[in-house]
Amino acid sequence: MTAEKLSAPAGSGREHDGHERDDDRVHDFLRANEDRLVAQLAEWVRIPSVAGSNRDPDLRRSAAWLAGALRDTGFPRVEIWWAGEAPAVFAEWAVDRDAPTVLVYSHHDVRAVKEENWSETAPFEPVVRAGRLYGRGSSDAKGQILAHLWGLRAHLAEHGAPLVNLKFLVEGEEELGSPSFAGLLEEKAEEIAADLVVFSDTLLWRAGAPAICTSVRGMISAHIEVYGPVKDIHSGAASGSAPNSALELSRLLASVLDSSGRIALPGFYDDARPIPDERREELAALPFDEEDWLARSHTRKVGGESGYTVLEQLWLRPSVEVISMIAGDPVGPTRAAIPAVAAADISFRTVPGQRNDRVAEQIRRWAEERLPDTVEATVEVAEESAQLAYETPRGPAVDALDAAMRRGFRVSTVGRMGNAGGGPAELMARMLKAPIVFFGTGYIEDDWHDSDESVHLPTLLDGAATLAFLWEELARALPD
Ligand SMILES: [Zn+2]
């Protein structure tokens, strides 16, 4: 890796007296409180706030836990709001009408687990091992929120009160695609109004080479069912003449990519905005090693669209995945029958310029045109949970985050990256009419959504330090 890590703390590049000494105090404060942060995180991870389990009291307990932690940090106003049936936590600390107002977004719901696949620990029984805390939600996103709370504590130890007006909105249905979030944003428009959103649900590039995420992709998924015979029929009786649902679905899915790895839906790229050279240069400047990438991403080979680097494929180009396929007798003894139904879930990642309604129409038309008339099919595109891509505008907020990250991670330069996934970033930017900067503390090797999810504790501390400095940098950088 070529990332340069300075042995001595670096300043933000600005000239203020005592900057480095102040920075040491923040880092020392956080190190001195690491055990408390880890104990809090473990306590919160023990609450299995699995997304969608709305009748379950655990989502409410998780929200109540966070509300308590925000009150303990000093927020004078903390409330539980309901987005559909999912509890969101709102907190506000207004300090100065003339100071900028920043809204921090994240989520406290977590993905469902397959407990039998966890080897380090049971998903909701956190353990610390070799500098990582293992448990569902440790990195996505409870750790990121605790980095905020401890960053704020360090900031308060320096300044007594926040240097910006702070609001937190931590939702409880992000892992479902935030289906009720737009309604909540609309209902609470006045209360959540802000000059800037800090969106904390993204990855960093890698340890030792921090980078700012300045774009997230959009997402739209579809469920396809293909119907062959009226019922499963003995293949010894009808094989040859009966249309096979599994075969026709496979043929359709295989046609989604052409031989160069491009998505073959007619018109799919028409709205995608061209990638600026500057963006490609930013990604090319990140330290990248293919072997290292394969190990961290648990992949065997690099595939994908020809003509684009791995990082361009991940962050700047659309992609498609088959998430699941089912047909016939996948478990238990086979009946040697031609399956009546075959089903698949597919998910597209989209880029700036692409629109959900158009992509939805392209998916429907592609399936309709490609499937032969010997089978019937239904195509359900989940437009209600689709998300658009978002790009952070260049400007003072990104510069302030850059300075805060240099001080937080004690490096001389901070790279630029994207995020392969999304979240309701574009929705928030649109509804709040405010720009979004991304700052999360996860890495790909934290295994979000997978078994043995974990968080890298030294990165949580550096992230907390970054957030302690961010409010200071933003108070200076943003217009009043
Ligand atoms: Zn998340």
Residues whose N, C-alpha, C, O or C-beta is under 5 A from the ligand:
A	BS01	ZN	D140 A141 D201
